[in-house]
Amino acid sequence: FRTLGCYPLTGAVESTADTLPEVIQEMLLTTTSERQGRVIDHDSSGSMEKKKMEGYF
């Protein structure tokens, strides 16, 4: 995975990179957000983005 955190809540992104240069290259070329798979963001009433806008953080 190229994300850290509590799988599956953080919605880990699979990676085939085996070396640091491959990880860096993957990060430079990726078009997806690290947070796109977060489970909580798929529940509109409890999404992290909504909580941020409401001042929760």
N, CA, C and O atoms as a Tripos MOL2 file, in Angstrom:
@<TRIPOS>MOLECULE
protein
  228   227    57     0     0
PROTEIN
NO_CHARGES

@<TRIPOS>ATOM
      1 N           0.8330   -1.1880    0.0000 N.3       1 PHE1
      2 CA          0.0000    0.0000    0.0000 C.3       1 PHE1
      3 C           0.8740    1.2460    0.0000 C.2       1 PHE1
      4 O           2.0000    1.2220    0.4980 O.2       1 PHE1
      5 N           0.3640    2.3160   -0.5490 N.am      2 ARG2
      6 CA          1.1100    3.5720   -0.4910 C.3       2 ARG2
      7 C           0.4660    4.5750    0.4520 C.2       2 ARG2
      8 O           0.7690    5.7660    0.3940 O.2       2 ARG2
      9 N          -0.4180    4.1050    1.3180 N.am      3 THR3
     10 CA         -0.9890    4.9610    2.3480 C.3       3 THR3
     11 C          -0.7590    4.3160    3.6990 C.2       3 THR3
     12 O          -0.5970    3.1000    3.7980 O.2       3 THR3
     13 N          -0.7450    5.1210    4.7220 N.am      4 LEU4
     14 CA         -0.5890    4.6150    6.0800 C.3       4 LEU4
     15 C          -1.8680    4.8690    6.8430 C.2       4 LEU4
     16 O          -2.6220    5.7880    6.5230 O.2       4 LEU4
     17 N          -2.1050    4.0740    7.8260 N.am      5 GLY5
     18 CA         -3.2830    4.2890    8.6520 C.3       5 GLY5
     19 C          -4.0030    2.9880    8.9190 C.2       5 GLY5
     20 O          -3.4720    1.9060    8.6660 O.2       5 GLY5
     21 N          -5.1860    3.0940    9.4180 N.am      6 CYS6
     22 CA         -5.9900    1.9470    9.8000 C.3       6 CYS6
     23 C          -6.7370    1.4050    8.5900 C.2       6 CYS6
     24 O          -7.7540    1.9710    8.1890 O.2       6 CYS6
     25 N          -6.2550    0.3340    8.0100 N.am      7 TYR7
     26 CA         -6.9360   -0.2900    6.8800 C.3       7 TYR7
     27 C          -8.1390   -1.0340    7.4440 C.2       7 TYR7
     28 O          -7.9490   -1.7370    8.4360 O.2       7 TYR7
     29 N          -9.3190   -0.9560    6.9320 N.am      8 PRO8
     30 CA         -9.6980   -0.3200    5.6740 C.3       8 PRO8
     31 C         -10.2420    1.0950    5.8340 C.2       8 PRO8
     32 O         -10.6500    1.7050    4.8450 O.2       8 PRO8
     33 N         -10.2600    1.6340    7.0490 N.am      9 LEU9
     34 CA        -10.8770    2.9480    7.2310 C.3       9 LEU9
     35 C         -10.2050    4.0500    6.4310 C.2       9 LEU9
     36 O         -10.8810    4.9650    5.9620 O.2       9 LEU9
     37 N          -8.8900    3.9840    6.2650 N.am     10 THR10
     38 CA         -8.2220    5.0180    5.4890 C.3      10 THR10
     39 C          -8.3080    4.7500    3.9980 C.2      10 THR10
     40 O          -7.8850    5.5780    3.1910 O.2      10 THR10
     41 N          -8.8520    3.6000    3.6260 N.am     11 GLY11
     42 CA         -9.0050    3.2950    2.2050 C.3      11 GLY11
     43 C          -7.6730    3.1770    1.5070 C.2      11 GLY11
     44 O          -7.3970    3.9150    0.5610 O.2      11 GLY11
     45 N          -6.8540    2.2700    1.9550 N.am     12 ALA12
     46 CA         -5.5080    2.1140    1.4160 C.3      12 ALA12
     47 C          -5.5030    2.0320   -0.1040 C.2      12 ALA12
     48 O          -6.4150    1.4790   -0.7200 O.2      12 ALA12
     49 N          -4.4510    2.5980   -0.6910 N.am     13 VAL13
     50 CA         -4.2630    2.5680   -2.1380 C.3      13 VAL13
     51 C          -3.1780    1.5470   -2.4310 C.2      13 VAL13
     52 O          -2.0560    1.6740   -1.9410 O.2      13 VAL13
     53 N          -3.5050    0.5360   -3.2260 N.am     14 GLU14
     54 CA         -2.5240   -0.4980   -3.5340 C.3      14 GLU14
     55 C          -1.4010    0.0590   -4.3870 C.2      14 GLU14
     56 O          -1.6000    0.9790   -5.1810 O.2      14 GLU14
     57 N          -0.2190   -0.5110   -4.2120 N.am     15 SER15
     58 CA          0.9550   -0.0730   -4.9450 C.3      15 SER15
     59 C           1.8160   -1.2720   -5.3020 C.2      15 SER15
     60 O           1.8840   -2.2470   -4.5530 O.2      15 SER15
     61 N           2.4700   -1.1910   -6.4480 N.am     16 THR16
     62 CA          3.4150   -2.2400   -6.8440 C.3      16 THR16
     63 C           4.8510   -1.7510   -6.7080 C.2      16 THR16
     64 O           5.7820   -2.4800   -7.0500 O.2      16 THR16
     65 N           5.0450   -0.5400   -6.2170 N.am     17 ALA17
     66 CA          6.3860    0.0220   -6.0530 C.3      17 ALA17
     67 C           7.1560   -0.7780   -5.0040 C.2      17 ALA17
     68 O           6.6410   -1.0760   -3.9260 O.2      17 ALA17
     69 N           8.4030   -1.1210   -5.3440 N.am     18 ASP18
     70 CA          9.2420   -1.9100   -4.4430 C.3      18 ASP18
     71 C          10.4310   -1.1320   -3.8930 C.2      18 ASP18
     72 O          11.0470   -1.5490   -2.9120 O.2      18 ASP18
     73 N          10.7540   -0.0140   -4.5130 N.am     19 THR19
     74 CA         11.9200    0.7610   -4.0990 C.3      19 THR19
     75 C          11.5030    2.2100   -3.8610 C.2      19 THR19
     76 O          10.4440    2.6480   -4.3110 O.2      19 THR19
     77 N          12.3450    2.9360   -3.1540 N.am     20 LEU20
     78 CA         12.0470    4.3410   -2.8980 C.3      20 LEU20
     79 C          11.8950    5.1340   -4.2010 C.2      20 LEU20
     80 O          10.9500    5.9140   -4.3200 O.2      20 LEU20
     81 N          12.7900    4.9640   -5.1820 N.am     21 PRO21
     82 CA         12.5930    5.6870   -6.4430 C.3      21 PRO21
     83 C          11.2560    5.3460   -7.1190 C.2      21 PRO21
     84 O          10.6260    6.2180   -7.7170 O.2      21 PRO21
     85 N          10.8260    4.0910   -7.0270 N.am     22 GLU22
     86 CA          9.5350    3.7040   -7.6090 C.3      22 GLU22
     87 C           8.3770    4.3660   -6.8620 C.2      22 GLU22
     88 O           7.4010    4.7910   -7.4810 O.2      22 GLU22
     89 N           8.4810    4.4550   -5.5430 N.am     23 VAL23
     90 CA          7.4420    5.1080   -4.7440 C.3      23 VAL23
     91 C           7.3520    6.5850   -5.1280 C.2      23 VAL23
     92 O           6.2600    7.1160   -5.3290 O.2      23 VAL23
     93 N           8.5000    7.2390   -5.2280 N.am     24 ILE24
     94 CA          8.5250    8.6550   -5.6010 C.3      24 ILE24
     95 C           7.9260    8.8540   -6.9860 C.2      24 ILE24
     96 O           7.1200    9.7610   -7.1900 O.2      24 ILE24
     97 N           8.3120    8.0170   -7.9320 N.am     25 GLN25
     98 CA          7.7760    8.1090   -9.2920 C.3      25 GLN25
     99 C           6.2610    7.9180   -9.2910 C.2      25 GLN25
    100 O           5.5340    8.6460   -9.9680 O.2      25 GLN25
    101 N           5.7970    6.9440   -8.5340 N.am     26 GLU26
    102 CA          4.3590    6.6920   -8.4480 C.3      26 GLU26
    103 C           3.6190    7.9030   -7.8770 C.2      26 GLU26
    104 O           2.5540    8.2740   -8.3720 O.2      26 GLU26
    105 N           4.1800    8.5080   -6.8460 N.am     27 MET27
    106 CA          3.5440    9.6720   -6.2310 C.3      27 MET27
    107 C           3.5200   10.8670   -7.1820 C.2      27 MET27
    108 O           2.5640   11.6420   -7.1810 O.2      27 MET27
    109 N           4.5580   11.0150   -7.9840 N.am     28 LEU28
    110 CA          4.6020   12.1190   -8.9450 C.3      28 LEU28
    111 C           3.5810   11.9490  -10.0630 C.2      28 LEU28
    112 O           3.0520   12.9330  -10.5810 O.2      28 LEU28
    113 N           3.3070   10.7040  -10.4340 N.am     29 LEU29
    114 CA          2.4420   10.4380  -11.5820 C.3      29 LEU29
    115 C           0.9870   10.1550  -11.2190 C.2      29 LEU29
    116 O           0.1240   10.1390  -12.0960 O.2      29 LEU29
    117 N           0.7130    9.9350   -9.9580 N.am     30 THR30
    118 CA         -0.6390    9.5430   -9.5660 C.3      30 THR30
    119 C          -1.6520   10.6640   -9.7920 C.2      30 THR30
    120 O          -1.3360   11.8470   -9.6680 O.2      30 THR30
    121 N          -2.8540   10.2670  -10.1200 N.am     31 THR31
    122 CA         -3.9330   11.2440  -10.3190 C.3      31 THR31
    123 C          -5.0540   11.0370   -9.2980 C.2      31 THR31
    124 O          -6.1260   11.6300   -9.4170 O.2      31 THR31
    125 N          -4.7980   10.1970   -8.3000 N.am     32 THR32
    126 CA         -5.8050    9.9360   -7.2740 C.3      32 THR32
    127 C          -5.3730   10.5440   -5.9450 C.2      32 THR32
    128 O          -4.1800   10.6700   -5.6650 O.2      32 THR32
    129 N          -6.3330   10.9090   -5.1490 N.am     33 SER33
    130 CA         -6.0730   11.4640   -3.8300 C.3      33 SER33
    131 C          -5.7680   10.3380   -2.8490 C.2      33 SER33
    132 O          -6.3230    9.2440   -2.9540 O.2      33 SER33
    133 N          -4.8970   10.6110   -1.9080 N.am     34 GLU34
    134 CA         -4.6110    9.6320   -0.8610 C.3      34 GLU34
    135 C          -5.8550    9.3650   -0.0260 C.2      34 GLU34
    136 O          -5.9860    8.2950    0.5690 O.2      34 GLU34
    137 N          -6.7630   10.3220    0.0220 N.am     35 ARG35
    138 CA         -7.9410   10.2070    0.8740 C.3      35 ARG35
    139 C          -9.1890    9.7660    0.1290 C.2      35 ARG35
    140 O         -10.2650    9.6930    0.7230 O.2      35 ARG35
    141 N          -9.0690    9.4740   -1.1460 N.am     36 GLN36
    142 CA        -10.2690    9.1570   -1.9180 C.3      36 GLN36
    143 C         -10.9810    7.9080   -1.4420 C.2      36 GLN36
    144 O         -12.1790    7.7610   -1.6840 O.2      36 GLN36
    145 N         -10.2920    7.0160   -0.7810 N.am     37 GLY37
    146 CA        -10.9270    5.7810   -0.3550 C.3      37 GLY37
    147 C         -11.4140    5.7680    1.0760 C.2      37 GLY37
    148 O         -11.8830    4.7360    1.5570 O.2      37 GLY37
    149 N         -11.3130    6.9060    1.7770 N.am     38 ARG38
    150 CA        -11.7410    6.9320    3.1770 C.3      38 ARG38
    151 C         -13.1980    6.5330    3.3010 C.2      38 ARG38
    152 O         -14.0670    7.1040    2.6410 O.2      38 ARG38
    153 N         -13.4590    5.5610    4.1400 N.am     39 VAL39
    154 CA        -14.8160    5.0630    4.3390 C.3      39 VAL39
    155 C         -15.7280    6.1730    4.8490 C.2      39 VAL39
    156 O         -16.8700    6.2890    4.4050 O.2      39 VAL39
    157 N         -15.2410    6.9770    5.7630 N.am     40 ILE40
    158 CA        -16.0940    8.0020    6.3780 C.3      40 ILE40
    159 C         -16.5520    9.0580    5.3720 C.2      40 ILE40
    160 O         -17.5950    9.6800    5.5770 O.2      40 ILE40
    161 N         -15.8070    9.2740    4.2970 N.am     41 ASP41
    162 CA        -16.2010   10.2830    3.3160 C.3      41 ASP41
    163 C         -17.2980    9.8030    2.3760 C.2      41 ASP41
    164 O         -17.8090   10.5870    1.5770 O.2      41 ASP41
    165 N         -17.6680    8.5350    2.4570 N.am     42 HIS42
    166 CA        -18.7500    8.0250    1.6160 C.3      42 HIS42
    167 C         -20.0950    8.0830    2.3390 C.2      42 HIS42
    168 O         -21.1300    7.7110    1.7850 O.2      42 HIS42
    169 N         -20.0600    8.5480    3.5640 N.am     43 ASP43
    170 CA        -21.2690    8.7460    4.3680 C.3      43 ASP43
    171 C         -21.4400   10.2550    4.5200 C.2      43 ASP43
    172 O         -20.7930   10.8670    5.3700 O.2      43 ASP43
    173 N         -22.2960   10.8540    3.7120 N.am     44 SER44
    174 CA        -22.3630   12.3160    3.6560 C.3      44 SER44
    175 C         -22.6470   12.9650    5.0060 C.2      44 SER44
    176 O         -22.1620   14.0630    5.2750 O.2      44 SER44
    177 N         -23.4140   12.3130    5.8420 N.am     45 SER45
    178 CA        -23.7400   12.9290    7.1310 C.3      45 SER45
    179 C         -22.5520   12.9460    8.0830 C.2      45 SER45
    180 O         -22.5130   13.7610    9.0050 O.2      45 SER45
    181 N         -21.5850   12.0610    7.8740 N.am     46 GLY46
    182 CA        -20.4470   12.0010    8.7830 C.3      46 GLY46
    183 C         -19.1160   12.1930    8.1040 C.2      46 GLY46
    184 O         -18.0780   11.8540    8.6730 O.2      46 GLY46
    185 N         -19.1200   12.7310    6.8920 N.am     47 SER47
    186 CA        -17.8680   12.8360    6.1500 C.3      47 SER47
    187 C         -16.8660   13.7460    6.8530 C.2      47 SER47
    188 O         -17.2450   14.7260    7.4940 O.2      47 SER47
    189 N         -15.6020   13.4170    6.7270 N.am     48 MET48
    190 CA        -14.5350   14.2110    7.3290 C.3      48 MET48
    191 C         -14.5290   15.6140    6.7460 C.2      48 MET48
    192 O         -14.3200   16.5840    7.4760 O.2      48 MET48
    193 N         -14.7530   15.7380    5.4430 N.am     49 GLU49
    194 CA        -14.7520   17.0540    4.8120 C.3      49 GLU49
    195 C         -15.8720   17.9170    5.3930 C.2      49 GLU49
    196 O         -15.6750   19.1080    5.6350 O.2      49 GLU49
    197 N         -17.0350   17.3260    5.6140 N.am     50 LYS50
    198 CA        -18.1540   18.0730    6.2020 C.3      50 LYS50
    199 C         -17.8090   18.4830    7.6280 C.2      50 LYS50
    200 O         -18.1010   19.6030    8.0470 O.2      50 LYS50
    201 N         -17.1840   17.5680    8.3740 N.am     51 LYS51
    202 CA        -16.8020   17.8810    9.7530 C.3      51 LYS51
    203 C         -15.8030   19.0370    9.7850 C.2      51 LYS51
    204 O         -15.8660   19.8870   10.6740 O.2      51 LYS51
    205 N         -14.8790   19.0730    8.8170 N.am     52 LYS52
    206 CA        -13.9130   20.1770    8.7510 C.3      52 LYS52
    207 C         -14.6410   21.4970    8.5180 C.2      52 LYS52
    208 O         -14.3470   22.4960    9.1750 O.2      52 LYS52
    209 N         -15.5910   21.5020    7.5820 N.am     53 MET53
    210 CA        -16.3300   22.7300    7.2660 C.3      53 MET53
    211 C         -17.1490   23.2100    8.4650 C.2      53 MET53
    212 O         -17.3710   24.4090    8.6340 O.2      53 MET53
    213 N         -17.5920   22.2660    9.2920 N.am     54 GLU54
    214 CA        -18.3980   22.6180   10.4650 C.3      54 GLU54
    215 C         -17.5390   23.0090   11.6670 C.2      54 GLU54
    216 O         -18.0670   23.3370   12.7300 O.2      54 GLU54
    217 N         -16.2080   22.9740   11.4980 N.am     55 GLY55
    218 CA        -15.3100   23.3750   12.5700 C.3      55 GLY55
    219 C         -14.9720   22.2840   13.5580 C.2      55 GLY55
    220 O         -14.4460   22.5670   14.6350 O.2      55 GLY55
    221 N         -15.2640   21.0370   13.2150 N.am     56 TYR56
    222 CA        -14.9830   19.9180   14.1140 C.3      56 TYR56
    223 C         -13.4880   19.7920   14.3900 C.2      56 TYR56
    224 O         -13.0870   19.4040   15.4870 O.2      56 TYR56
    225 N         -12.6640   20.1210   13.3950 N.am     57 PHE57
    226 CA        -11.2010   20.0070   13.5460 C.3      57 PHE57
    227 C         -10.5970   21.3770   13.7760 C.2      57 PHE57
    228 O          -9.3810   21.4980   13.9270 O.2      57 PHE57
@<TRIPOS>BOND
     1     1     2 1
     2     2     3 1
     3     3     4 2
     4     3     5 am
     5     5     6 1
     6     6     7 1
     7     7     8 2
     8     7     9 am
     9     9    10 1
    10    10    11 1
    11    11    12 2
    12    11    13 am
    13    13    14 1
    14    14    15 1
    15    15    16 2
    16    15    17 am
    17    17    18 1
    18    18    19 1
    19    19    20 2
    20    19    21 am
    21    21    22 1
    22    22    23 1
    23    23    24 2
    24    23    25 am
    25    25    26 1
    26    26    27 1
    27    27    28 2
    28    27    29 am
    29    29    30 1
    30    30    31 1
    31    31    32 2
    32    31    33 am
    33    33    34 1
    34    34    35 1
    35    35    36 2
    36    35    37 am
    37    37    38 1
    38    38    39 1
    39    39    40 2
    40    39    41 am
    41    41    42 1
    42    42    43 1
    43    43    44 2
    44    43    45 am
    45    45    46 1
    46    46    47 1
    47    47    48 2
    48    47    49 am
    49    49    50 1
    50    50    51 1
    51    51    52 2
    52    51    53 am
    53    53    54 1
    54    54    55 1
    55    55    56 2
    56    55    57 am
    57    57    58 1
    58    58    59 1
    59    59    60 2
    60    59    61 am
    61    61    62 1
    62    62    63 1
    63    63    64 2
    64    63    65 am
    65    65    66 1
    66    66    67 1
    67    67    68 2
    68    67    69 am
    69    69    70 1
    70    70    71 1
    71    71    72 2
    72    71    73 am
    73    73    74 1
    74    74    75 1
    75    75    76 2
    76    75    77 am
    77    77    78 1
    78    78    79 1
    79    79    80 2
    80    79    81 am
    81    81    82 1
    82    82    83 1
    83    83    84 2
    84    83    85 am
    85    85    86 1
    86    86    87 1
    87    87    88 2
    88    87    89 am
    89    89    90 1
    90    90    91 1
    91    91    92 2
    92    91    93 am
    93    93    94 1
    94    94    95 1
    95    95    96 2
    96    95    97 am
    97    97    98 1
    98    98    99 1
    99    99   100 2
   100    99   101 am
   101   101   102 1
   102   102   103 1
   103   103   104 2
   104   103   105 am
   105   105   106 1
   106   106   107 1
   107   107   108 2
   108   107   109 am
   109   109   110 1
   110   110   111 1
   111   111   112 2
   112   111   113 am
   113   113   114 1
   114   114   115 1
   115   115   116 2
   116   115   117 am
   117   117   118 1
   118   118   119 1
   119   119   120 2
   120   119   121 am
   121   121   122 1
   122   122   123 1
   123   123   124 2
   124   123   125 am
   125   125   126 1
   126   126   127 1
   127   127   128 2
   128   127   129 am
   129   129   130 1
   130   130   131 1
   131   131   132 2
   132   131   133 am
   133   133   134 1
   134   134   135 1
   135   135   136 2
   136   135   137 am
   137   137   138 1
   138   138   139 1
   139   139   140 2
   140   139   141 am
   141   141   142 1
   142   142   143 1
   143   143   144 2
   144   143   145 am
   145   145   146 1
   146   146   147 1
   147   147   148 2
   148   147   149 am
   149   149   150 1
   150   150   151 1
   151   151   152 2
   152   151   153 am
   153   153   154 1
   154   154   155 1
   155   155   156 2
   156   155   157 am
   157   157   158 1
   158   158   159 1
   159   159   160 2
   160   159   161 am
   161   161   162 1
   162   162   163 1
   163   163   164 2
   164   163   165 am
   165   165   166 1
   166   166   167 1
   167   167   168 2
   168   167   169 am
   169   169   170 1
   170   170   171 1
   171   171   172 2
   172   171   173 am
   173   173   174 1
   174   174   175 1
   175   175   176 2
   176   175   177 am
   177   177   178 1
   178   178   179 1
   179   179   180 2
   180   179   181 am
   181   181   182 1
   182   182   183 1
   183   183   184 2
   184   183   185 am
   185   185   186 1
   186   186   187 1
   187   187   188 2
   188   187   189 am
   189   189   190 1
   190   190   191 1
   191   191   192 2
   192   191   193 am
   193   193   194 1
   194   194   195 1
   195   195   196 2
   196   195   197 am
   197   197   198 1
   198   198   199 1
   199   199   200 2
   200   199   201 am
   201   201   202 1
   202   202   203 1
   203   203   204 2
   204   203   205 am
   205   205   206 1
   206   206   207 1
   207   207   208 2
   208   207   209 am
   209   209   210 1
   210   210   211 1
   211   211   212 2
   212   211   213 am
   213   213   214 1
   214   214   215 1
   215   215   216 2
   216   215   217 am
   217   217   218 1
   218   218   219 1
   219   219   220 2
   220   219   221 am
   221   221   222 1
   222   222   223 1
   223   223   224 2
   224   223   225 am
   225   225   226 1
   226   226   227 1
   227   227   228 2
@<TRIPOS>SUBSTRUCTURE
     1 PHE1         2 RESIDUE 1 A PHE
     2 ARG2         6 RESIDUE 1 A ARG
     3 THR3        10 RESIDUE 1 A THR
     4 LEU4        14 RESIDUE 1 A LEU
     5 GLY5        18 RESIDUE 1 A GLY
     6 CYS6        22 RESIDUE 1 A CYS
     7 TYR7        26 RESIDUE 1 A TYR
     8 PRO8        30 RESIDUE 1 A PRO
     9 LEU9        34 RESIDUE 1 A LEU
    10 THR10       38 RESIDUE 1 A THR
    11 GLY11       42 RESIDUE 1 A GLY
    12 ALA12       46 RESIDUE 1 A ALA
    13 VAL13       50 RESIDUE 1 A VAL
    14 GLU14       54 RESIDUE 1 A GLU
    15 SER15       58 RESIDUE 1 A SER
    16 THR16       62 RESIDUE 1 A THR
    17 ALA17       66 RESIDUE 1 A ALA
    18 ASP18       70 RESIDUE 1 A ASP
    19 THR19       74 RESIDUE 1 A THR
    20 LEU20       78 RESIDUE 1 A LEU
    21 PRO21       82 RESIDUE 1 A PRO
    22 GLU22       86 RESIDUE 1 A GLU
    23 VAL23       90 RESIDUE 1 A VAL
    24 ILE24       94 RESIDUE 1 A ILE
    25 GLN25       98 RESIDUE 1 A GLN
    26 GLU26      102 RESIDUE 1 A GLU
    27 MET27      106 RESIDUE 1 A MET
    28 LEU28      110 RESIDUE 1 A LEU
    29 LEU29      114 RESIDUE 1 A LEU
    30 THR30      118 RESIDUE 1 A THR
    31 THR31      122 RESIDUE 1 A THR
    32 THR32      126 RESIDUE 1 A THR
    33 SER33      130 RESIDUE 1 A SER
    34 GLU34      134 RESIDUE 1 A GLU
    35 ARG35      138 RESIDUE 1 A ARG
    36 GLN36      142 RESIDUE 1 A GLN
    37 GLY37      146 RESIDUE 1 A GLY
    38 ARG38      150 RESIDUE 1 A ARG
    39 VAL39      154 RESIDUE 1 A VAL
    40 ILE40      158 RESIDUE 1 A ILE
    41 ASP41      162 RESIDUE 1 A ASP
    42 HIS42      166 RESIDUE 1 A HIS
    43 ASP43      170 RESIDUE 1 A ASP
    44 SER44      174 RESIDUE 1 A SER
    45 SER45      178 RESIDUE 1 A SER
    46 GLY46      182 RESIDUE 1 A GLY
    47 SER47      186 RESIDUE 1 A SER
    48 MET48      190 RESIDUE 1 A MET
    49 GLU49      194 RESIDUE 1 A GLU
    50 LYS50      198 RESIDUE 1 A LYS
    51 LYS51      202 RESIDUE 1 A LYS
    52 LYS52      206 RESIDUE 1 A LYS
    53 MET53      210 RESIDUE 1 A MET
    54 GLU54      214 RESIDUE 1 A GLU
    55 GLY55      218 RESIDUE 1 A GLY
    56 TYR56      222 RESIDUE 1 A TYR
    57 PHE57      226 RESIDUE 1 A PHE
